[in-house]
């Protein structure tokens, strides 16, 4: 996408993102099953109860990971207009595919066949 930047290229940034995501998820009683990143975005497979407030979780996830990564890494020059995450997100349930199919898709993020 036009506005995406390749922030997730270093192992340190990716490790920080995954660590913070898991910590934030725990606060919302959400279990992250798998998380993989491509150069400019992340996919997270998680399970939770139907009563979970996913909007609050995603907001906390974006805010917390952005602050932590900005604090630890010098990435300001690589951001689009000083924005770490876009305002949007995609949330999909697994009704159409099996959990294994979804995990395989997420695990292939960042592989050579997905590079442009």
Phi, psi and omega in degrees: 000154184302319187265357180281148177236150182278077182275325187268061181252340180256144181301326180296317179294316180296316179298318178296317178301311182294319179299310181296321179300316180295319179296316180293317180301320180302323180293341181250013182055042179246134179255117176281121180272324181198146175212127176225154181239152166257187183296331188231009178198171181228153174239134180231127171258125180219162174235148180199174177280153180299341181274357181297141177272090186292329178297315178295319179299311182295321177297315178296321179299311181295315181295310183296316180290322179298312180298315183295316182290320177298323181291320185272334187232147179273089184239001186306323181289343183263355183276156176272110180049044177063020181255124180278306179250150172283166179289338186266166173203163179241127180236120184232136174273166185265024182295331185267340181228162177282161178299322178296320178296318180294317178299319179298318178299313181295318181296335180276359177295134180085357178286163184301328182289344178266354181281146179270000000 
